[in-house]
Amino acid sequence: MTKTDHRSFYQRTDITGQTYEPMQGLRFSEVATFMRTPLVSELDDVDIGIIGVPYDGGLTCRTGARYGPREVRNESTLMRAINVATGVRPFELARIADLGDVRFNDFFNLDRAVEDIKRFFTVIAGTNVLPLAVGGDHSVTYPILKALAQRFDQPLGLVHIDAHTDTWPPFAGSKFHHGAPFRLAVEEGLIDPHRTVQIGIRGGQNFADGLDYSHEQGMRVISIEEFEDLGWKAVAAQARKVAGTGPVYLSFDVDGLDPAYTPGTGTPEAGGITMREAQRLIRELADLELIGGDVVEVSPPLDPSGVTALNAATVLFEMLCLLAVRVSSDRS
């Protein structure tokens, strides 16, 4: 890892002309941004961009995930400048910025919402910026993949941590919903099902619809029971093996965690992954060619305590560390 002096990138100037660095200041001050990074609209000097996708029009039951990005921003002010477990200092390795939120021109039109998300990430795909998205419900991953896949001449690999396979057929008359992003992605050739691993699976409305589809397409499905039997380290090794070489996207649905850690989510499923297991699992994915990722399904109205958003921010930080190491390695 090559450390670089990025202090000027993170500095700001107030109306009095005083230069300061928000990350070194009071955590409860300033306008909340992801990890207290600069809010930018120009991508020229950015290595990693964190984006809010405040959309939950794809939910099939409990709503509220549209508020996810705002609350994750709030809780992410608690993140540190160093990952104590790994020693990674992401802000010394890469220029990281908050790119704001996807703007919706027709929020209540599902098809147009997909296009709005795709349009935003297509701009990012035309640069070298590595994106980390915060949802929003899991339906937002589909248009993100539509945009990012344009960078590459091959389908993406996928590491998907979730309680559900999200490979369901159309629901209530719509193919676009939070239970279907990876079915749509396979059908459009955006991801390679043989380079896809789904971890923590244990729930679903019509479980066989998604589970059968994932198996039939060649995805590696690791149920929560198998996860417990194998252990997080062996599961991570399998994930690396399945995803293999080539570009890989990492998608983390907070309902993959046990509801004890994320009660504020639309479709909680008891008996899930612990936070410590999730953190150690993510850290073991460092060797993959990660090209971006997302954390989705945080619903703040369902969790007044804020613990769901805090844990989502913590997962986001672990993912950020992986991308920062990759940026540093590529630069050196």
Backbone torsions as a table, in degrees:
resi	resn	phi	psi	omega
1	MET	NA	131.7	179.0
2	THR	-104.7	115.2	177.9
3	LYS	-81.0	139.8	-179.6
4	THR	-128.5	147.1	178.9
5	ASP	-79.8	97.8	-179.8
6	HIS	-103.8	19.4	-173.2
7	ARG	-58.0	-39.3	-178.5
8	SER	-64.6	-30.5	179.6
9	PHE	-65.7	-35.0	-175.5
10	TYR	-91.4	-5.2	-179.3
11	GLN	-81.8	150.5	176.4
12	ARG	-132.3	164.3	178.4
13	THR	-124.8	129.1	179.9
14	ASP	-87.6	-178.0	-173.6
15	ILE	-69.5	-14.2	177.0
16	THR	-87.9	-4.6	-177.8
17	GLY	91.3	1.9	-179.7
18	GLN	-78.2	130.8	177.4
19	THR	-91.7	135.0	-178.5
20	TYR	-149.8	166.0	179.5
21	GLU	-121.4	107.6	-175.5
22	PRO	-53.4	-33.8	-178.4
23	MET	-65.3	-20.6	-179.5
24	GLN	-98.8	2.1	-176.5
25	GLY	-100.1	-163.4	-179.9
26	LEU	-70.4	131.9	-174.4
27	ARG	-67.2	-22.8	-177.0
28	PHE	-94.3	6.6	179.4
29	SER	-102.0	172.0	178.3
30	GLU	74.1	165.2	171.4
31	VAL	-74.4	131.0	-174.8
32	ALA	-65.3	126.3	169.9
33	THR	-126.9	165.8	177.6
34	PHE	-60.7	121.2	177.2
35	MET	60.0	18.5	-177.6
36	ARG	64.0	27.6	178.9
37	THR	-82.6	164.6	178.5
38	PRO	-64.5	143.2	172.6
39	LEU	-90.0	116.5	-174.2
40	VAL	-128.5	158.2	175.6
41	SER	-121.9	-9.0	176.3
42	GLU	-105.1	133.3	-172.1
43	LEU	-98.0	-1.1	-172.1
44	ASP	-58.3	-38.5	-174.5
45	ASP	-105.4	15.9	-175.5
46	VAL	-103.7	134.3	174.2
47	ASP	-96.6	-42.9	-178.7
48	ILE	-130.2	126.9	179.4
49	GLY	-114.6	130.9	177.0
50	ILE	-103.3	128.9	-171.2
51	ILE	-126.1	135.3	173.3
52	GLY	-89.6	138.5	176.0
53	VAL	-125.0	83.2	-172.9
54	PRO	-80.8	68.0	-176.1
55	TYR	-133.0	129.5	175.2
56	ASP	-134.7	30.0	177.4
57	GLY	-71.3	-7.7	179.0
58	GLY	-98.2	6.5	-178.7
59	LEU	-73.3	144.6	-179.8
60	THR	-102.3	-7.6	-178.1
61	CYS	-145.8	-99.8	-172.3
62	ARG	-81.6	124.8	-176.5
63	THR	-90.9	176.5	177.0
64	GLY	126.4	-10.2	-176.8
65	ALA	-69.0	-12.8	176.6
66	ARG	-63.1	-21.7	178.8
67	TYR	-88.8	-1.4	-176.3
68	GLY	-56.9	-53.0	-177.4
69	PRO	-57.0	-39.9	-178.1
70	ARG	-63.8	-43.6	-177.2
71	GLU	-75.9	-33.3	175.3
72	VAL	-64.7	-37.7	174.3
73	ARG	-57.1	-47.3	-179.4
74	ASN	-57.6	-50.5	-176.3
75	GLU	-71.6	-25.5	-177.4
76	SER	-71.2	-11.4	174.2
77	THR	-64.7	-15.2	179.5
78	LEU	-84.9	-8.4	-179.1
79	MET	-69.9	149.8	-176.5
80	ARG	-92.9	169.6	178.2
81	ALA	-82.3	-11.3	-178.1
82	ILE	-135.1	141.5	171.9
83	ASN	-86.3	104.9	-173.2
84	VAL	-60.9	-34.2	-177.0
85	ALA	-70.4	-37.0	-174.6
86	THR	-108.5	-16.7	-176.9
87	GLY	82.6	-0.2	-178.9
88	VAL	-70.8	133.1	175.7
89	ARG	-114.7	85.9	-169.4
90	PRO	-59.1	-33.4	-175.6
91	PHE	-78.3	-10.9	172.9
92	GLU	-92.6	-16.7	-176.7
93	LEU	-96.6	-24.2	-173.9
94	ALA	-150.6	158.6	174.1
95	ARG	-91.7	111.3	-171.4
96	ILE	-114.2	133.0	-176.5
97	ALA	-139.2	155.7	170.5
98	ASP	-88.8	119.5	-177.4
99	LEU	-93.8	10.7	179.2
100	GLY	81.5	-162.5	-177.4
101	ASP	-109.6	149.9	168.2
102	VAL	-61.1	133.5	178.5
103	ARG	-98.9	135.5	-177.0
104	PHE	-108.0	127.1	179.8
105	ASN	-85.6	-23.3	-179.6
106	ASP	-148.2	76.8	-169.2
107	PHE	-57.3	-32.0	-173.4
108	PHE	-92.6	5.3	177.1
109	ASN	-107.3	111.8	-173.9
110	LEU	-58.7	-46.9	-177.2
111	ASP	-62.8	-40.4	-179.1
112	ARG	-73.0	-31.6	175.8
113	ALA	-62.3	-42.2	176.7
114	VAL	-57.3	-45.0	-178.7
115	GLU	-67.1	-36.5	178.5
116	ASP	-63.2	-43.2	178.8
117	ILE	-66.4	-45.2	179.2
118	LYS	-59.9	-42.4	-178.3
119	ARG	-60.0	-43.0	-179.6
120	PHE	-62.8	-47.5	-176.4
121	PHE	-77.6	-18.8	174.1
122	THR	-65.9	-37.2	175.9
123	VAL	-61.4	-43.6	178.8
124	ILE	-65.3	-39.9	-178.8
125	ALA	-63.4	-21.5	178.6
126	GLY	-83.8	5.5	179.3
127	THR	-124.8	-172.3	175.6
128	ASN	-97.2	6.7	-178.6
129	VAL	-68.6	133.9	174.0
130	LEU	-93.5	122.8	-175.0
131	PRO	-94.3	141.4	168.2
132	LEU	-122.4	119.4	-176.9
133	ALA	-103.9	147.8	174.7
134	VAL	-124.2	118.1	179.6
135	GLY	-89.2	176.6	22.1
136	GLY	69.1	160.2	178.0
137	ASP	-83.2	174.4	-171.1
138	HIS	-73.0	-11.1	177.1
139	SER	-62.3	-23.9	-176.1
140	VAL	-68.0	-19.7	-178.7
141	THR	-66.4	-32.4	-179.2
142	TYR	-59.4	-55.0	178.2
143	PRO	-66.4	-27.5	174.9
144	ILE	-63.0	-45.9	178.3
145	LEU	-63.7	-37.4	177.1
146	LYS	-57.9	-39.4	-179.4
147	ALA	-75.1	-49.7	-174.3
148	LEU	-68.1	-30.6	-179.2
149	ALA	-61.9	-20.5	179.9
150	GLN	-67.1	-19.5	179.9
151	ARG	-71.8	-22.5	-165.8
152	PHE	-122.7	157.8	179.6
153	ASP	-99.6	20.6	178.6
154	GLN	-150.4	155.3	175.9
155	PRO	-62.8	152.1	-178.6
156	LEU	-80.5	149.8	165.7
157	GLY	-80.0	162.1	-176.4
158	LEU	-142.8	129.1	166.9
159	VAL	-109.9	117.6	-170.6
160	HIS	-123.9	114.7	179.6
161	ILE	-108.1	122.8	-167.4
162	ASP	-171.1	163.2	169.8
163	ALA	-85.6	-16.6	-173.5
164	HIS	-127.4	152.1	-179.8
165	THR	-73.5	-25.7	-177.8
166	ASP	55.1	39.0	175.0
167	THR	-124.3	37.7	-177.9
168	TRP	-81.3	159.8	175.8
169	PRO	-76.7	-177.3	177.5
170	PRO	-53.8	145.9	-179.0
171	PHE	-130.0	132.1	177.8
172	ALA	51.7	37.5	175.2
173	GLY	87.2	3.1	-178.1
174	SER	-130.2	135.0	174.7
175	LYS	-82.1	-14.8	-177.9
176	PHE	-98.4	100.7	176.7
177	HIS	-156.1	171.8	-172.0
178	HIS	-73.6	-5.0	176.4
179	GLY	-99.0	9.4	-172.1
180	ALA	-131.8	2.8	-171.6
181	PRO	-58.0	-34.6	-174.1
182	PHE	-87.5	-21.3	169.5
183	ARG	-66.2	-47.4	178.4
184	LEU	-61.7	-40.1	-178.7
185	ALA	-65.4	-37.3	177.1
186	VAL	-67.7	-45.9	-177.2
187	GLU	-61.8	-29.2	-179.1
188	GLU	-97.9	5.3	177.2
189	GLY	71.8	23.8	-179.0
190	LEU	-81.5	-34.2	177.0
191	ILE	-124.1	153.1	177.0
192	ASP	-94.8	112.4	-177.8
193	PRO	-61.2	-25.5	179.4
194	HIS	-79.5	-8.9	173.9
195	ARG	-114.9	27.7	-178.0
196	THR	-117.7	131.4	175.6
197	VAL	-126.1	133.6	-179.5
198	GLN	-116.8	123.4	-167.3
199	ILE	-120.5	130.7	175.5
200	GLY	94.7	13.4	-171.6
201	ILE	-66.7	133.1	180.0
202	ARG	-160.5	1.5	-175.2
203	GLY	-148.8	168.2	176.2
204	GLY	164.9	155.0	-179.1
205	GLN	-69.2	-55.5	172.5
206	ASN	-118.6	81.6	-165.4
207	PHE	-53.5	-41.2	-174.4
208	ALA	-63.3	-31.9	-178.6
209	ASP	-57.2	-48.0	-179.2
210	GLY	-79.5	-44.0	-177.1
211	LEU	-62.0	-45.8	179.4
212	ASP	-62.5	-41.7	-179.6
213	TYR	-62.1	-45.3	-179.9
214	SER	-59.3	-45.4	179.2
215	HIS	-65.2	-43.9	-178.0
216	GLU	-62.9	-32.4	-179.0
217	GLN	-83.6	-7.9	177.5
218	GLY	95.0	13.8	177.2
219	MET	-72.6	149.4	174.2
220	ARG	-90.6	111.8	-178.5
221	VAL	-104.8	120.6	179.4
222	ILE	-111.3	106.1	-179.6
223	SER	-68.1	165.7	179.0
224	ILE	-65.1	-31.1	177.5
225	GLU	-66.6	-43.2	177.9
226	GLU	-67.5	-37.3	176.8
227	PHE	-57.3	-46.1	-179.1
228	GLU	-66.4	-40.5	-178.5
229	ASP	-68.0	-41.1	-177.6
230	LEU	-79.2	-38.7	-174.3
231	GLY	93.5	153.2	-173.6
232	TRP	-60.3	-35.4	-176.4
233	LYS	-69.5	-42.4	178.4
234	ALA	-68.1	-36.5	177.3
235	VAL	-64.3	-42.2	177.6
236	ALA	-61.0	-39.5	178.6
237	ALA	-63.4	-40.6	177.2
238	GLN	-65.4	-39.7	179.2
239	ALA	-60.9	-43.8	179.1
240	ARG	-63.5	-40.2	-179.3
241	LYS	-65.7	-44.9	-178.3
242	VAL	-67.6	-46.7	-178.3
243	ALA	-67.4	-33.8	173.1
244	GLY	61.3	-148.2	179.5
245	THR	-91.9	159.3	-178.1
246	GLY	101.7	170.8	-174.7
247	PRO	-64.0	138.2	-177.3
248	VAL	-133.2	137.5	175.8
249	TYR	-108.2	141.1	-178.9
250	LEU	-114.6	118.5	-178.8
251	SER	-120.1	125.0	-175.3
252	PHE	-122.2	110.7	174.1
253	ASP	-91.4	125.7	-175.1
254	VAL	-65.6	-14.6	176.1
255	ASP	-77.4	-3.4	169.3
256	GLY	-66.5	-27.3	174.7
257	LEU	-77.4	156.9	174.9
258	ASP	-63.6	143.1	-179.9
259	PRO	-58.1	-17.0	174.7
260	ALA	-60.9	-27.7	-178.6
261	TYR	-99.8	-25.6	-177.8
262	THR	-138.8	69.0	177.8
263	PRO	-68.1	-22.0	-177.6
264	GLY	-90.5	69.6	177.8
265	THR	-146.2	154.7	-170.3
266	GLY	-68.3	-35.1	-176.9
267	THR	-132.0	70.5	-179.2
268	PRO	-67.2	144.1	177.7
269	GLU	-130.6	120.7	-178.1
270	ALA	-63.5	154.7	174.3
271	GLY	81.7	39.0	-174.7
272	GLY	-99.7	-167.2	-179.0
273	ILE	-72.0	145.0	175.1
274	THR	-84.2	162.3	178.1
275	MET	-62.1	-42.3	-178.3
276	ARG	-63.7	-41.0	177.2
277	GLU	-62.2	-42.3	-179.5
278	ALA	-62.9	-43.6	-179.8
279	GLN	-62.9	-44.7	-177.7
280	ARG	-70.9	-34.3	176.1
281	LEU	-61.4	-48.7	-178.5
282	ILE	-61.8	-42.5	-178.7
283	ARG	-60.0	-28.4	-178.2
284	GLU	-78.9	-0.9	-178.9
285	LEU	-96.7	13.2	-172.9
286	ALA	-62.1	-26.5	-176.6
287	ASP	-80.2	-9.7	-179.3
288	LEU	-75.2	155.4	176.7
289	GLU	-86.0	73.5	-176.5
290	LEU	-74.0	131.5	-178.5
291	ILE	-114.7	6.3	178.9
292	GLY	152.1	178.9	-179.9
293	GLY	-174.4	-179.8	178.1
294	ASP	-151.1	158.1	170.5
295	VAL	-125.3	123.7	-171.0
296	VAL	-133.0	171.1	171.9
297	GLU	74.1	23.6	172.1
298	VAL	-80.4	123.9	-179.1
299	SER	-122.2	89.0	-175.5
300	PRO	-56.1	-35.4	179.3
301	PRO	-61.2	-20.6	-179.2
302	LEU	-90.7	-0.6	-178.2
303	ASP	-146.8	82.5	179.8
304	PRO	-60.6	-20.1	-178.2
305	SER	-69.6	-25.8	-177.5
306	GLY	83.7	0.5	-176.0
307	VAL	-66.7	-33.5	178.9
308	THR	-62.6	-46.9	179.4
309	ALA	-65.5	-36.7	177.5
310	LEU	-62.9	-45.3	179.7
311	ASN	-68.1	-34.8	175.4
312	ALA	-64.2	-41.9	177.7
313	ALA	-63.2	-36.0	178.9
314	THR	-67.3	-42.5	175.0
315	VAL	-61.8	-43.0	178.9
316	LEU	-59.0	-40.9	178.8
317	PHE	-63.7	-41.3	178.4
318	GLU	-62.5	-40.5	178.0
319	MET	-67.2	-39.0	178.0
320	LEU	-59.7	-41.1	179.2
321	CYS	-61.0	-41.1	178.3
322	LEU	-61.1	-45.7	-178.2
323	LEU	-67.6	-37.4	179.9
324	ALA	-63.8	-40.7	177.2
325	VAL	-62.5	-39.6	179.6
326	ARG	-65.4	-43.0	177.9
327	VAL	-58.4	-46.4	-179.1
328	SER	-63.0	-42.3	-179.5
329	SER	-65.3	-42.0	179.8
330	ASP	-64.6	-37.4	-178.3
331	ARG	-68.3	-35.8	-177.2
332	SER	-84.8	NA	NA
